Amino acid sequence: MKRSFPTNLLYSILALAGLAIIGFMAYVIAAFTGGMLFYGPLALVVASGLAILSVLSIFGLFSSKVRRVILAAFAGICVLAAAGHEIRQAYINSLTEVSEQEVNLNQYAPFAANTKAASLNRKASYQLTENLPRLDGATALYPLYSAFAQAVYPQDNYSPFVQKEGTDFVVCTSTSEAYKRLITGEADIIFAAAPSLAQTKQAKLAGAQLKLTPIGREAFVFFVNKRNPVNSMTTEQIKDIYSGTLTNWEQVGGKDDPIRAFQRSEDSGSQTKLQKIMEDRQLMAPPKENVADVMSGIISLTASYRNYKNALGFSFLFYASQMNASDEIKLLAIDDVPPSKESIRSGEYPFTTEFYAVTAGSTNPNIEPFLDWILSAEGQELVEKTGYTPVK
């Protein structure tokens, strides 16, 4: 029996309302299960497509055969889109990622069973039993200051992650957060690269005086996919790439492929070092990736290094070669000098840099004696054993 137009309109409104609710619920489920970027929009597209098909069916537009063909084609397109997305994600996930989140810090924790933190073959001449300085710092330096704590702190369970203020004596929150905690007085000593201009300004505004004590040397390294034929670049080529004036690997002896030059997040130790290398050159905008957050929506962040065949990344030698080592990346020589302990010690490697124990006026009476011990033969032995180059 043929329905009247008002009846069809009513049925259409009810169908659209039901599909809108289902589409919204599917979007929310996708958002909370990590699929906001693709499956959230896909759920809305599917709901919209079904809504259109429902209206066509209710009003009897086109024949039932045509409507079935349209439905099958629409379903096929959605399935192919989902399959293509999953294949692409599987490829991206198969690539080596070099990011601080990839490191299991617990394996370097002081006094932990089978810890990788270096140790002396004797009891340290300096020991602390009270007023322990609260330590924090860069991810790449956590194995080192964990070794310091293991040598002179009383044996205990020191989690690398912030638990409760006042009990966090040896934590690692990364360079940017560690500087914030030092400036606000939540940490007494942090171990990191020199502060960025923004971090220096933050300290000045807070009335904190940053004191940098060099405790070791390290190489700032650049790396590529191991299949990249390029083995060395000049300092000037690095600057040209990161200023955006040199854009193809063919220009530096590689294949005809655009250079995908990754950067790190602002105020990280390695990003600050890159900015200093660039000096008065304008640093180009970094590759971005969209990240979904249920509370903030979709936000664009600096992309972590992914080992694409045309990728270029950077870090510090110890982090790239030991903490987050991968046989899929290759370290580049700079000005024909490979990064090594020998070239760091001699100063021949052009991107050799010091790292520091940084303080900001804490009243803890053990800070200066502790720093003196770090610069002693025992402390510098741990610098060497960890994998860095001592300053003494």
C-alpha positions in Angstrom: 0.0 0.0 0.0 1.4 3.4 -1.0 2.0 5.7 2.0 1.1 9.3 2.0 3.8 12.0 1.8 3.4 13.1 5.5 3.7 9.5 6.6 6.9 9.0 4.6 8.2 12.2 6.0 7.5 11.1 9.5 9.2 7.7 8.9 12.2 9.5 7.4 12.6 11.8 10.4 12.4 8.8 12.7 15.0 6.9 10.6 17.3 9.9 10.5 17.0 10.5 14.2 17.8 6.8 14.9 20.8 6.8 12.6 22.1 10.1 14.0 22.1 8.6 17.5 23.8 5.4 16.3 26.3 7.5 14.3 27.1 9.6 17.3 27.5 6.6 19.6 29.8 5.0 17.0 31.9 8.2 16.9 32.2 8.3 20.7 33.2 4.7 20.8 35.8 5.3 18.1 37.2 8.4 20.0 37.6 6.5 23.2 39.3 3.5 21.5 41.9 5.5 19.6 40.1 5.7 16.3 39.0 9.4 16.3 41.2 10.3 13.4 39.8 7.7 10.9 37.0 5.6 12.3 35.2 8.5 14.0 34.7 10.3 10.6 34.1 6.9 8.9 31.2 6.2 11.4 29.7 9.6 10.5 30.0 8.9 6.8 28.4 5.5 7.2 25.5 6.9 9.2 25.0 9.7 6.6 25.1 7.2 3.7 22.6 4.9 5.4 20.4 7.9 6.2 20.3 8.9 2.5 19.6 5.3 1.5 16.8 5.0 4.1 15.1 8.1 2.7 15.4 6.8 -0.8 13.8 3.5 0.3 11.0 5.2 2.4 10.0 7.4 -0.5 10.4 4.6 -3.0 12.9 6.5 -5.1 14.7 4.3 -7.7 14.0 0.7 -8.0 14.8 -1.8 -5.2 17.5 -3.3 -7.4 19.2 0.1 -8.0 19.1 0.8 -4.2 20.7 -2.6 -3.5 23.5 -1.8 -6.0 24.0 1.6 -4.4 24.1 0.0 -0.9 26.6 -2.7 -2.0 28.8 -0.1 -3.7 28.7 2.2 -0.7 29.6 -0.7 1.7 32.4 -1.8 -0.6 33.9 1.7 -0.6 33.8 1.9 3.2 35.4 -1.6 3.6 38.1 -0.7 1.1 38.8 2.6 2.9 39.1 0.8 6.2 41.4 -1.9 4.7 43.6 0.8 3.1 43.8 2.6 6.4 44.8 -0.6 8.3 47.4 -1.5 5.7 48.9 2.0 5.9 49.0 1.9 9.7 50.6 -1.5 9.6 53.4 -0.1 7.4 53.9 2.9 9.5 54.0 0.8 12.7 56.6 -1.5 11.1 59.0 1.4 10.8 61.6 2.0 13.5 60.6 4.9 15.7 63.2 6.9 17.6 61.3 8.7 20.4 61.8 9.0 24.2 58.6 7.1 24.8 60.2 3.9 23.4 62.7 3.5 26.2 61.9 1.3 29.3 63.5 3.4 32.1 62.9 0.7 34.7 65.8 -1.4 33.3 68.2 1.4 34.3 66.7 2.1 37.8 69.2 2.2 40.7 69.3 -0.9 42.8 66.8 -2.7 40.5 67.3 -6.4 39.9 69.6 -6.8 36.8 69.8 -3.1 36.4 71.7 -1.8 33.4 73.0 1.2 35.4 76.8 1.2 35.6 78.5 0.5 38.9 81.9 0.9 40.5 83.7 -2.3 41.5 84.1 -0.9 45.0 82.1 1.2 47.5 82.1 4.9 46.6 84.2 7.0 48.9 81.3 9.5 49.2 78.0 8.3 50.7 74.7 10.0 51.4 72.3 8.9 54.1 70.0 12.0 54.5 69.0 15.1 52.7 69.1 13.3 49.4 69.1 15.7 46.5 66.1 15.2 44.2 67.4 14.3 40.8 65.7 14.6 37.4 66.8 15.0 33.8 66.9 14.0 30.2 65.9 10.5 29.2 69.3 10.0 27.6 71.0 10.9 30.8 68.9 8.8 33.2 71.2 5.8 33.1 74.1 8.1 34.2 72.5 9.8 37.1 70.8 6.6 38.1 74.4 5.2 38.3 75.4 8.1 40.5 72.5 7.5 42.9 73.2 3.8 43.0 76.8 4.6 44.1 76.1 7.0 46.9 72.4 6.9 47.9 71.1 4.4 50.5 69.6 1.3 48.9 65.9 1.7 48.2 63.2 1.5 45.5 63.7 4.6 43.4 61.1 4.7 40.7 62.0 6.7 37.5 58.5 8.0 37.4 57.0 10.7 39.6 55.0 9.1 42.4 54.5 11.5 45.3 56.2 14.8 45.9 58.8 14.5 48.6 59.6 10.8 47.8 60.8 11.2 44.2 64.5 11.3 44.6 65.7 9.8 41.2 63.1 10.4 38.5 63.1 11.1 34.8 60.6 13.5 33.3 62.6 14.5 30.2 64.5 17.7 29.5 61.6 20.2 29.2 59.7 19.0 32.2 62.9 18.6 34.3 63.8 22.2 33.7 60.3 23.3 34.8 60.6 21.2 38.0 64.0 22.6 38.7 62.8 26.2 38.3 59.8 25.5 40.6 61.9 23.8 43.2 60.5 20.3 42.7 64.0 19.0 41.8 67.4 20.0 43.3 69.7 18.8 40.4 68.8 18.0 36.8 71.0 16.4 34.3 70.5 17.8 30.8 71.9 19.7 27.8 72.1 23.5 28.2 68.8 25.2 28.5 66.9 26.7 25.6 66.3 30.5 25.4 62.8 29.9 26.6 63.9 27.9 29.6 66.5 30.5 30.5 63.7 33.2 30.4 61.4 31.0 32.5 64.1 30.7 35.2 64.7 34.5 35.1 61.0 35.3 35.5 60.9 32.9 38.4 63.9 34.5 40.1 66.0 31.3 39.7 69.6 31.4 38.7 70.6 28.4 36.7 74.1 27.1 37.4 75.5 24.6 34.8 78.3 22.3 35.9 79.8 20.3 32.9 80.1 16.6 33.9 80.6 14.9 30.5 80.8 15.2 26.8 78.6 13.6 24.1 78.2 13.6 20.3 75.1 15.1 18.7 74.4 12.7 15.8 72.3 12.5 12.7 71.0 9.3 11.3 69.2 7.8 8.3 67.7 4.6 7.1 70.5 2.0 6.8 69.6 1.5 3.1 70.3 5.2 2.4 73.5 5.3 0.3 74.6 8.6 2.0 77.2 8.0 4.7 78.5 11.5 5.4 77.3 15.1 5.2 78.9 18.4 5.8 77.9 20.9 8.5 76.7 23.3 5.8 74.6 20.6 4.2 72.9 19.9 7.6 72.2 23.6 7.9 70.8 23.8 4.4 68.5 20.8 5.0 67.1 22.1 8.2 66.6 25.6 6.8 64.7 24.1 3.9 67.1 25.1 1.1 68.3 21.6 0.4 65.4 19.3 -0.1 66.5 16.2 -2.1 68.9 13.3 -1.2 70.2 13.5 -4.8 71.8 16.9 -3.8 74.1 15.1 -1.2 75.0 12.0 -3.2 71.9 9.9 -2.6 68.9 8.8 -4.6 66.3 11.1 -6.2 64.0 11.3 -3.1 62.7 14.2 -1.1 64.4 14.6 2.3 62.0 14.0 5.2 63.9 15.8 8.0 62.3 15.1 11.4 62.7 17.4 14.4 62.0 17.0 18.1 59.6 18.8 20.4 60.3 22.3 21.5 62.6 22.6 24.6 63.9 19.1 24.3 67.7 18.8 24.7 68.3 17.6 21.2 66.0 20.3 19.6 67.8 23.0 21.6 71.1 21.6 20.2 69.8 21.7 16.7 68.7 25.3 17.1 72.2 26.2 18.3 73.8 24.5 15.3 71.5 26.5 13.0 72.7 29.8 14.7 71.3 32.6 12.6 69.7 30.4 10.0 65.9 30.1 10.1 64.8 26.6 11.1 62.1 25.3 8.9 58.8 24.0 10.3 59.0 20.3 11.4 56.9 17.5 10.0 53.6 17.3 12.0 51.2 14.5 12.8 47.7 14.8 14.0 47.0 13.3 17.4 43.5 12.7 18.8 42.7 13.6 22.3 39.2 13.0 23.7 39.3 16.2 25.8 41.2 18.5 23.3 40.1 17.0 20.0 42.5 16.6 17.1 45.8 18.5 17.7 48.9 18.8 15.5 52.2 17.8 17.2 55.8 17.5 16.0 56.1 14.0 14.5 58.4 11.5 16.1 61.1 10.1 13.9 59.9 7.2 11.7 62.5 5.4 9.7 61.2 6.0 6.2 63.7 5.4 3.4 64.1 9.1 2.9 64.1 10.1 6.6 66.7 12.2 8.5 66.7 12.4 12.3 69.0 13.4 15.1 69.7 12.6 18.8 72.6 12.1 21.1 75.1 9.2 20.5 74.4 7.2 23.6 70.6 7.4 23.2 70.6 6.5 19.5 73.3 3.8 19.7 72.5 2.1 23.1 69.3 3.2 24.8 67.2 3.1 21.7 69.5 1.2 19.4 68.2 -0.1 16.1 70.0 -2.0 13.3 67.7 -0.2 10.9 69.3 3.2 11.2 72.7 4.4 10.3 74.7 7.2 12.0 76.2 9.7 9.6 79.7 11.0 9.7 79.9 14.8 9.7 82.6 16.5 7.7 83.9 13.0 7.2 84.4 12.4 10.9 82.3 9.6 12.4 80.8 10.0 15.9 82.8 8.0 18.4 84.3 8.3 21.9 87.7 8.9 20.3 86.4 11.8 18.0 84.5 13.2 21.0 87.5 13.1 23.3 89.8 14.7 20.6 87.2 17.3 19.7 87.5 16.3 16.0 83.8 15.5 15.7 82.2 18.9 14.9 79.0 18.4 16.9 80.6 17.5 20.2 78.7 19.0 23.2 78.9 19.0 26.9 76.1 18.0 29.2 75.5 19.4 32.6 74.4 18.9 36.2 72.1 22.0 36.5 71.1 23.6 39.8 68.9 26.6 40.6 69.7 27.7 44.2 68.4 24.8 46.2 69.2 25.0 49.9 70.0 21.2 50.2 73.4 21.1 51.9 74.5 18.0 50.0 74.3 19.5 46.5 77.8 20.9 46.2 79.5 17.8 47.9 77.6 15.6 45.5 78.7 17.6 42.5 82.3 17.5 43.7 82.0 13.7 43.8 80.6 13.5 40.3 83.6 15.4 39.1 86.0 13.2 41.0 87.7 10.1 39.6 84.9 7.9 40.8 82.1 10.0 39.3 83.9 10.3 36.0 84.5 6.6 36.0 80.8 6.1 36.0 80.5 8.6 33.1 82.9 6.5 31.2 81.3 3.2 32.1 77.8 4.4 31.2 79.0 5.2 27.7 79.7 8.9 27.8 83.0 10.8 27.6 84.3 12.2 30.9 85.2 15.9 31.1 88.2 14.9 33.3 
